[in-house]
Amino acid sequence: RYAPLALIATLTACQVPATTATAPAQYVVLANPDQSPADLEAAIQAAGGTVTESLDGLGGMVVQATDPDFLTRIQATPGVDTAPLTPPRPMLGRTITAAATGDDSLDANLPPKPGPEGEPYSGYQWGLDLGHVREAWKTGFKGRGTVVAVLDTGVDAANRDLAPNLDLAHARSFVPDEADLVDRNGHGSHVAGIIAAAQNGYGVTGVAPDATILPIKVLDATGQGNDYGIIRGIDYAVSQGAAVINLSIEGLWEQDATGKRLRAAYAAAIRHAETRGAIVIIAAGNFGQQIPINGHYVLPAESGAGVVVGAVGPFDGQNPGSFAFYSNYGKGYLNLAAPGGGMGVDPATFTPVVHKTDLVLSTWSTQALPHEDQGFQFGAAPHMFLGGTSMACAYVSGVAALARSSYGPIPPARLRQILLAATAPGADPTYYGAGIIDAQKAVQR
């Protein structure tokens, strides 16, 4: 079962509703790219299924079946794999937050702190210094011409820091009960702002402030979604010309037949996106666990495809490159590390010790609904401090946009090489992967 991302997470089993004769089960059926749609549909019908929707980009189909033996028969078809359509569940990568007020000031006790680029609060964005983003901007590359798809809770189009860089004409929702793009949660707007908040003399700045954000809503106001919506979103993002796809999403699945099929479906979707020109950046997750976890998959990060990002951050303003204890880690699991926010732990109570400015400052949603998450109160605000691997993932997506604006429309495999090489040497790969991303190195040829 997918669990909300927390500092300490409890692993639970996934329960999939049993198939009955009166309640058809639904599946995503993926086939070998060389297999024709007609052949795939014929195989599905022969196995006892009915096609309800075609996934043209992925070379797959959505299928209903009442026959309990359908899965066994279709799995026996050469070149075919399946994944069940799972019920909605929490999928957000949030750990901890410090709220901003709903007006244009961040906090009554937090005065403006302009950065060199003139944004009134970008002086609080310590990650721009850690990753040498401002030095990268001096080369003249700020992400122009690169479309970054953000698969999340939507986006706040009314936020003045986001509006200039949003492509709303091609945005889309895959959330059945939220057909609009309004971000009623805030998480998607925070991620989008880290990537590409505009340099417009208001609020903060994104890592790639000239890049274009393509919002694709796959999570609802409560942060819930399903794997099928995410897979559809990946396919749609590529069809709309996204060069970078940000997945600040993750959860936990048992390594049973269902988990294995979902893992294969994510891998197929991500690899197919790469063959069509998009690099996929994925949050490592905030369980604070070494990966692999016995008996469980962390998905989509553990699909074996994409670029997986862990988090670093300071404590009380010191050592911003320190590994964040909430971040998942593991040699061979993490590809990169990036600013996600830092915090300490009270040794007496084992509770987090948080300094607001150690977290990541970005945009939030002025249309977020009031809600509580892990003991923190959330509501509408133009900006927010937040910590998690979601933030680190977005940071790397921003650097990917900078690199692509520098090198041009290069293949995802080459862009991946550039990102992995754009780090400081000597980091422990268990906690940092190839190292902490360095934007200045990413734009140097």
C-alpha positions as CSV (number, residue, x, y, z in Angstrom):
1,R,0.0,0.0,0.0
2,Y,1.2,3.5,-0.7
3,A,1.8,5.4,2.5
4,P,2.0,9.1,3.0
5,L,5.7,10.2,3.0
6,A,6.8,10.8,6.6
7,L,10.0,11.1,8.6
8,I,9.3,7.6,9.9
9,A,7.1,5.4,7.8
10,T,5.3,2.1,8.6
11,L,5.4,-0.5,5.9
12,T,2.0,-2.0,5.2
13,A,0.7,-4.5,2.7
14,C,-1.2,-3.6,-0.4
15,Q,-4.7,-5.0,-0.6
16,V,-6.2,-5.2,-4.1
17,P,-10.0,-5.7,-4.3
18,A,-10.7,-9.3,-5.3
19,T,-12.1,-9.8,-8.8
20,T,-15.7,-10.9,-8.9
21,A,-18.1,-11.7,-11.7
22,T,-20.0,-8.6,-11.1
23,A,-17.1,-6.2,-10.6
24,P,-14.7,-6.3,-13.6
25,A,-11.1,-5.8,-12.8
26,Q,-9.2,-3.2,-14.8
27,Y,-5.6,-3.5,-16.1
28,V,-3.1,-1.6,-18.1
29,V,-1.8,-4.1,-20.7
30,L,1.6,-3.2,-22.3
31,A,3.1,-4.9,-25.3
32,N,6.3,-5.1,-27.1
33,P,6.7,-2.0,-29.3
34,D,7.0,-4.2,-32.4
35,Q,3.6,-5.8,-31.7
36,S,0.7,-4.1,-33.7
37,P,-2.3,-2.7,-31.9
38,A,-4.5,-5.1,-33.8
39,D,-2.5,-8.1,-32.6
40,L,-2.5,-6.8,-29.0
41,E,-6.3,-6.3,-29.1
42,A,-6.8,-9.8,-30.5
43,A,-4.7,-11.3,-27.8
44,I,-6.7,-9.4,-25.1
45,Q,-10.0,-10.6,-26.5
46,A,-8.7,-14.2,-26.8
47,A,-7.7,-14.0,-23.1
48,G,-11.2,-12.8,-22.1
49,G,-10.7,-9.0,-21.8
50,T,-12.3,-6.0,-23.3
51,V,-10.3,-2.9,-24.4
52,T,-11.8,0.3,-23.0
53,E,-9.0,2.8,-23.9
54,S,-5.9,2.8,-26.1
55,L,-2.5,4.1,-24.8
56,D,-1.1,5.0,-28.2
57,G,2.2,6.4,-26.9
58,L,3.0,3.5,-24.6
59,G,1.9,0.8,-27.1
60,G,-0.7,-0.4,-24.6
61,M,-4.4,-0.6,-23.7
62,V,-6.7,-0.3,-20.7
63,V,-8.7,-3.5,-20.3
64,Q,-11.6,-4.7,-18.3
65,A,-12.1,-8.4,-17.5
66,T,-14.5,-10.4,-15.4
67,D,-12.9,-13.7,-16.0
68,P,-10.5,-14.4,-13.0
69,D,-8.2,-16.3,-15.4
70,F,-7.7,-13.4,-17.7
71,L,-4.5,-12.3,-16.0
72,T,-2.9,-15.7,-16.2
73,R,-3.8,-16.0,-19.9
74,I,-2.6,-12.6,-21.0
75,Q,0.6,-12.9,-19.0
76,A,1.4,-16.0,-21.0
77,T,1.2,-14.0,-24.2
78,P,4.8,-13.3,-25.5
79,G,5.9,-9.7,-25.2
80,V,2.9,-8.6,-23.0
81,D,3.0,-7.3,-19.4
82,T,0.2,-6.0,-17.2
83,A,-0.5,-3.8,-14.2
84,P,-3.7,-3.5,-12.3
85,L,-5.5,-0.2,-12.1
86,T,-5.1,0.6,-8.4
87,P,-7.4,2.6,-6.2
88,P,-6.4,6.2,-5.3
89,R,-4.0,6.5,-2.3
90,P,-1.6,9.0,-0.9
91,M,1.5,9.6,-3.1
92,L,3.0,12.9,-1.9
93,G,6.6,13.4,-1.1
94,R,6.2,15.9,1.8
95,T,8.1,15.6,5.1
96,I,7.8,18.8,7.0
97,T,6.9,22.4,6.5
98,A,6.9,25.9,7.9
99,A,4.0,28.0,6.6
100,A,4.0,31.4,5.1
101,T,1.2,33.9,5.6
102,G,-1.5,34.4,3.0
103,D,-0.4,37.9,2.0
104,D,2.5,39.0,0.0
105,S,4.9,39.0,2.9
106,L,6.3,35.6,3.8
107,D,6.0,36.0,7.5
108,A,5.5,38.9,10.0
109,N,8.9,38.0,11.5
110,L,10.7,37.3,8.2
111,P,11.7,40.4,6.3
112,P,12.5,40.5,2.7
113,K,16.0,39.3,1.8
114,P,16.7,40.0,-1.9
115,G,19.1,38.0,-3.9
116,P,21.5,39.4,-6.5
117,E,18.8,38.8,-9.2
118,G,16.5,41.2,-7.5
119,E,13.7,38.9,-6.2
120,P,12.7,40.1,-2.8
121,Y,12.9,36.7,-1.0
122,S,15.5,34.8,-3.1
123,G,18.1,35.5,-0.5
124,Y,16.5,32.7,1.5
125,Q,17.0,30.2,-1.3
126,W,20.3,28.7,0.0
127,G,20.1,25.9,-2.6
128,L,20.9,28.4,-5.4
129,D,24.2,29.0,-3.8
130,L,24.9,25.3,-2.9
131,G,24.4,24.2,-6.5
132,H,26.1,27.3,-8.1
133,V,22.9,28.2,-9.9
134,R,23.6,31.9,-10.1
135,E,27.0,31.1,-11.7
136,A,25.2,29.0,-14.3
137,W,22.9,31.9,-15.1
138,K,25.9,34.1,-15.9
139,T,26.5,31.9,-18.9
140,G,23.2,33.2,-20.3
141,F,21.3,30.0,-20.0
142,K,18.1,30.0,-17.9
143,G,16.1,27.2,-19.4
144,R,14.5,29.0,-22.3
145,G,13.0,26.7,-24.9
146,T,12.7,23.7,-22.5
147,V,9.3,22.3,-21.4
148,V,9.3,20.6,-18.0
149,A,6.2,18.5,-17.3
150,V,5.2,18.5,-13.6
151,L,3.0,15.5,-12.7
152,D,1.5,16.5,-9.4
153,T,-1.5,18.1,-7.7
154,G,-1.9,20.8,-10.4
155,V,-0.6,24.3,-10.3
156,D,-1.8,27.8,-9.1
157,A,-2.2,29.8,-12.2
158,A,-3.1,32.8,-10.1
159,N,0.3,32.9,-8.4
160,R,2.2,35.8,-9.9
161,D,5.5,33.9,-9.5
162,L,4.3,31.0,-11.6
163,A,1.9,32.5,-14.2
164,P,4.5,33.8,-16.7
165,N,6.0,30.4,-17.3
166,L,2.9,28.1,-17.4
167,D,1.7,26.3,-20.5
168,L,-2.0,26.1,-19.6
169,A,-3.1,25.5,-23.2
170,H,-1.7,22.0,-23.2
171,A,-2.1,21.2,-19.5
172,R,-4.3,18.3,-18.6
173,S,-5.8,16.5,-15.6
174,F,-6.0,12.8,-15.2
175,V,-7.8,13.0,-11.8
176,P,-11.4,11.8,-12.4
177,D,-13.0,14.1,-9.8
178,E,-10.8,17.2,-10.5
179,A,-10.9,17.9,-14.3
180,D,-9.5,21.4,-13.8
181,L,-5.9,22.2,-13.1
182,V,-6.4,24.2,-9.9
183,D,-3.9,23.2,-7.2
184,R,-6.0,22.7,-4.1
185,N,-3.2,21.1,-2.2
186,G,-0.1,23.3,-2.8
187,H,2.5,20.6,-3.4
188,G,2.4,20.9,-7.2
189,S,2.8,24.6,-7.1
190,H,5.8,24.3,-4.7
191,V,7.5,21.8,-7.1
192,A,6.8,24.0,-10.1
193,G,8.3,27.1,-8.4
194,I,11.5,25.3,-7.6
195,I,11.9,24.5,-11.2
196,A,10.8,27.7,-12.9
197,A,9.4,30.5,-10.8
198,A,9.8,33.6,-12.9
199,Q,12.3,36.4,-12.3
200,N,9.8,39.2,-12.2
201,G,10.6,41.2,-9.2
202,Y,8.2,39.3,-7.0
203,G,8.7,36.5,-4.5
204,V,11.4,34.0,-5.4
205,T,13.1,32.5,-8.4
206,G,13.2,29.1,-10.0
207,V,16.4,27.2,-10.9
208,A,15.5,27.6,-14.6
209,P,13.4,30.8,-14.5
210,D,12.9,30.9,-18.3
211,A,11.8,27.3,-18.7
212,T,8.1,26.4,-19.4
213,I,6.1,24.4,-16.9
214,L,3.5,22.0,-18.4
215,P,1.2,21.1,-15.5
216,I,-0.3,17.6,-15.6
217,K,-2.6,16.9,-12.6
218,V,-2.3,13.3,-11.5
219,L,-3.1,13.8,-7.7
220,D,-6.2,15.3,-6.1
221,A,-6.5,17.9,-3.4
222,T,-5.7,15.4,-0.7
223,G,-2.6,14.2,-2.5
224,Q,-4.1,10.9,-3.7
225,G,-3.9,9.4,-7.1
226,N,-3.4,6.1,-8.8
227,D,-0.6,4.5,-10.8
228,Y,-2.6,4.4,-14.0
229,G,-3.1,8.2,-13.9
230,I,0.7,8.7,-13.5
231,I,1.5,6.4,-16.3
232,R,-1.0,8.2,-18.5
233,G,0.5,11.5,-17.5
234,I,4.0,10.4,-18.5
235,D,2.7,9.3,-21.9
236,Y,0.8,12.6,-22.3
237,A,3.8,14.7,-21.3
238,V,5.9,13.3,-24.0
239,S,3.2,13.7,-26.6
240,Q,3.1,17.5,-25.7
241,G,6.8,18.0,-26.3
242,A,8.1,17.8,-22.7
243,A,11.9,17.4,-22.6
244,V,12.0,16.9,-18.8
245,I,9.4,15.1,-16.7
246,N,9.3,15.7,-12.9
247,L,7.9,12.9,-10.7
248,S,7.9,14.2,-7.1
249,I,5.8,11.2,-6.2
250,E,6.4,7.9,-4.5
251,G,5.0,5.1,-2.4
252,L,5.6,1.6,-1.2
253,W,4.4,-1.7,-2.7
254,E,4.9,-5.3,-1.6
255,Q,7.1,-7.4,-3.9
256,D,4.1,-9.6,-4.8
257,A,2.7,-10.2,-8.3
258,T,0.9,-6.8,-8.2
259,G,4.0,-4.9,-7.2
260,K,6.2,-6.6,-9.8
261,R,3.7,-5.8,-12.5
262,L,3.5,-2.1,-11.4
263,R,7.2,-1.9,-11.4
264,A,7.4,-3.2,-14.9
265,A,4.7,-0.8,-16.1
266,Y,6.5,2.2,-14.6
267,A,9.8,1.1,-16.2
268,A,8.1,0.7,-19.5
269,A,6.5,4.1,-19.4
270,I,9.7,5.9,-18.3
271,R,11.9,4.1,-20.8
272,H,9.4,4.8,-23.6
273,A,9.4,8.5,-22.6
274,E,13.2,8.4,-22.9
275,T,13.0,6.9,-26.4
276,R,10.8,9.8,-27.4
277,G,13.1,12.5,-26.1
278,A,12.2,13.1,-22.4
279,I,14.4,12.6,-19.3
280,V,12.4,11.5,-16.2
281,I,13.5,12.8,-12.8
282,I,12.1,10.9,-9.7
283,A,12.1,11.7,-6.0
284,A,13.9,9.0,-3.9
285,G,11.3,9.2,-1.2
286,N,11.2,10.3,2.5
287,F,11.0,7.0,4.4
288,G,14.6,7.4,5.7
289,Q,15.2,3.8,4.6
290,Q,18.1,2.1,2.9
291,I,16.9,0.8,-0.5
292,P,16.2,-2.0,-1.3
293,I,13.7,-2.5,1.5
294,N,13.2,-6.2,2.2
295,G,9.9,-7.3,0.7
296,H,8.9,-3.9,-0.8
297,Y,9.4,-1.7,-3.8
298,V,9.6,2.1,-3.7
299,L,7.8,3.2,-6.9
300,P,8.3,4.8,-9.3
301,A,11.9,5.4,-8.1
302,E,12.7,1.7,-7.9
303,S,11.5,0.9,-11.4
304,G,15.1,0.8,-12.6
305,A,14.5,3.7,-15.0
306,G,14.9,7.5,-14.8
307,V,17.1,9.6,-12.6
308,V,16.5,9.1,-8.8
309,V,17.3,12.1,-6.5
310,G,18.0,12.2,-2.8
311,A,18.0,15.2,-0.5
312,V,20.6,17.3,1.3
313,G,20.1,20.4,3.5
314,P,21.6,22.5,6.4
315,F,20.8,22.5,10.1
316,D,20.6,26.0,11.6
317,G,22.1,27.4,8.5
318,Q,25.2,25.2,8.6
319,N,26.5,22.5,6.3
320,P,23.9,22.7,3.5
321,G,25.4,19.7,1.7
322,S,24.6,17.4,4.6
323,F,22.6,14.2,3.8
324,A,19.0,14.7,4.9
325,F,18.1,11.9,7.3
326,Y,14.5,11.6,6.0
327,S,15.8,10.8,2.5
328,N,15.8,7.2,1.2
329,Y,19.3,6.1,0.3
330,G,21.3,3.2,-1.0
331,K,24.2,2.5,-3.3
332,G,22.9,1.8,-6.8
333,Y,19.5,3.4,-5.9
334,L,20.4,7.1,-5.8
335,N,21.7,8.8,-8.9
336,L,22.1,12.3,-7.6
337,A,21.6,14.5,-4.5
338,A,20.2,18.0,-4.4
339,P,18.8,20.6,-2.0
340,G,15.7,19.3,-0.3
341,G,15.8,20.9,3.1
342,G,17.6,20.0,6.3
343,M,16.5,19.4,9.9
344,G,17.8,17.9,13.1
345,V,16.4,15.5,15.7
346,D,15.9,16.0,19.4
347,P,17.8,13.0,20.9
348,A,15.5,12.9,23.9
349,T,12.2,12.8,22.1
350,F,13.3,11.7,18.6
351,T,11.2,14.5,17.1
352,P,12.3,16.8,14.3
353,V,14.0,20.1,15.1
354,V,13.2,22.5,12.4
355,H,14.5,26.0,11.5
356,K,12.3,27.4,8.8
357,T,15.0,28.8,6.7
358,D,16.8,25.4,6.5
359,L,13.8,24.2,4.4
360,V,13.2,25.0,0.7
361,L,11.4,28.3,-0.1
362,S,9.2,28.2,-3.2
363,T,5.8,29.1,-4.4
364,W,2.6,27.6,-3.0
365,S,-1.0,27.7,-4.0
366,T,-3.2,30.7,-3.3
367,Q,-6.1,28.3,-3.9
368,A,-5.0,25.5,-1.5
369,L,-7.8,24.2,0.7
370,P,-7.2,24.2,4.5
371,H,-5.9,20.8,5.6
372,E,-3.7,19.1,8.1
373,D,-0.9,16.8,7.2
374,Q,1.4,15.1,9.8
375,G,0.4,17.6,12.4
376,F,1.0,20.7,10.2
377,Q,-1.7,23.0,9.2
378,F,-1.8,24.0,5.5
379,G,-3.8,26.6,3.7
380,A,-3.7,29.2,0.9
381,A,-0.5,31.2,0.6
382,P,1.7,32.5,-2.2
383,H,4.9,31.0,-0.8
384,M,5.9,28.2,1.6
385,F,8.9,26.6,3.2
386,L,8.9,22.8,2.7
387,G,11.3,19.9,2.9
388,G,11.6,16.6,1.2
389,T,13.0,14.7,-1.7
390,S,10.2,16.2,-3.8
391,M,12.0,19.5,-3.6
392,A,15.4,17.9,-4.4
393,C,13.8,16.2,-7.5
394,A,12.4,19.5,-8.7
395,Y,15.8,21.1,-8.2
396,V,17.4,18.6,-10.5
397,S,14.6,19.0,-13.1
398,G,15.5,22.7,-13.1
399,V,19.2,22.0,-13.7
400,A,18.2,19.6,-16.5
401,A,16.4,22.5,-18.1
402,L,19.4,24.7,-17.8
403,A,21.7,22.1,-19.3
404,R,19.3,21.5,-22.2
405,S,19.1,25.2,-22.9
406,S,22.8,25.2,-23.1
407,Y,23.4,22.1,-25.2
408,G,20.2,22.2,-27.2
409,P,17.9,19.3,-27.9
410,I,20.2,16.5,-27.0
411,P,19.0,12.9,-26.3
412,P,17.9,12.0,-22.8
413,A,20.9,9.5,-22.4
414,R,23.3,12.4,-23.1
415,L,21.5,14.7,-20.8
416,R,21.7,12.1,-18.1
417,Q,25.4,11.8,-18.6
418,I,25.8,15.6,-18.2
419,L,23.8,15.6,-15.0
420,L,25.7,12.7,-13.4
421,A,29.0,14.3,-14.4
422,A,28.0,17.7,-13.0
423,T,28.9,17.0,-9.4
424,A,31.7,17.4,-7.0
425,P,33.9,14.2,-6.7
426,G,34.3,12.2,-3.6
427,A,30.8,11.8,-2.3
428,D,29.7,8.6,-0.7
429,P,27.4,7.0,-3.4
430,T,25.3,5.3,-0.7
431,Y,24.0,8.7,0.4
432,Y,24.7,11.0,-2.6
433,G,24.8,8.9,-5.7
434,A,27.2,10.6,-8.1
435,G,27.2,13.6,-5.8
436,I,25.4,16.9,-5.3
437,I,24.3,18.4,-8.5
438,D,26.2,21.5,-9.7
439,A,24.3,23.7,-12.2
440,Q,27.4,25.6,-13.2
441,K,29.1,22.4,-14.4
442,A,25.9,21.2,-16.1
443,V,26.0,24.2,-18.5
444,Q,29.7,24.0,-19.2
445,R,30.6,22.3,-22.5
